[in-house]
């Protein structure tokens, strides 16, 4: 497990250091974190080592008094076991709520706090705060999120079009089982 966490953190770090050959993807500009908090279900994601055993995932966000967001990610494996990771999200720039740093509480992040923060960019968010696209600026990571476990075909097509418009390859998406 420690090796998995270390490898995940190194992958996040490599994404932060990557070259600037492409323009970063467009984000939403502003997120009302009060409205964003609550439960989001992962509808689909690009493959990620850290979630390699997950068939269903969900994230729970809670806005804190200091403006940070408490994060609890839960993942169900094919065997029906639930795994959980707790962390915190903070704005990458003061006053900007669409580009956050997320760091999970584990032994590696306690040893190397600056190396273990990952990008959490809100790329798309509908007006009702019921569907969202979240990704990394290097376009390696992408999550399609919704307040419900299922979305209709029109919503699915809209999320895919928004992701593709921002330069993400959606061919390899893993869909919720």
KAPE-V681453 format. One record per backbone hydrogen bond with DSSP energy under -0.5 kcal/mol. CO is the residue of the C=O (numbers start at 0). NH is the residue of the N-H. If there is no record, write none. Layout:
BEGIN
co	nh
CO	NH
CO	NH
END
This chain:
BEGIN
co	nh
0	4
1	5
2	6
3	7
4	8
5	9
6	10
7	11
8	12
9	13
10	14
11	15
12	16
13	17
30	32
31	34
31	35
32	36
37	60
39	58
40	42
40	145
42	175
43	143
44	173
47	50
48	51
50	53
52	77
54	176
55	75
56	41
57	73
58	39
59	71
60	37
61	69
63	66
67	63
68	88
69	61
70	86
71	59
72	84
73	57
74	82
75	54
75	55
76	79
80	76
82	74
84	72
85	104
86	70
87	102
88	68
89	100
92	95
94	96
97	99
97	121
98	91
98	92
99	119
100	89
101	117
102	87
103	105
105	109
106	110
107	111
111	114
111	115
117	101
119	99
119	121
120	122
120	134
121	27
123	132
125	128
129	146
130	125
131	144
132	122
132	123
133	142
134	120
135	138
140	135
141	45
142	133
142	144
143	42
143	43
144	131
145	40
151	155
152	156
153	157
154	158
155	159
156	160
157	161
158	162
159	163
160	164
161	165
162	167
163	166
167	169
169	172
172	174
173	44
END
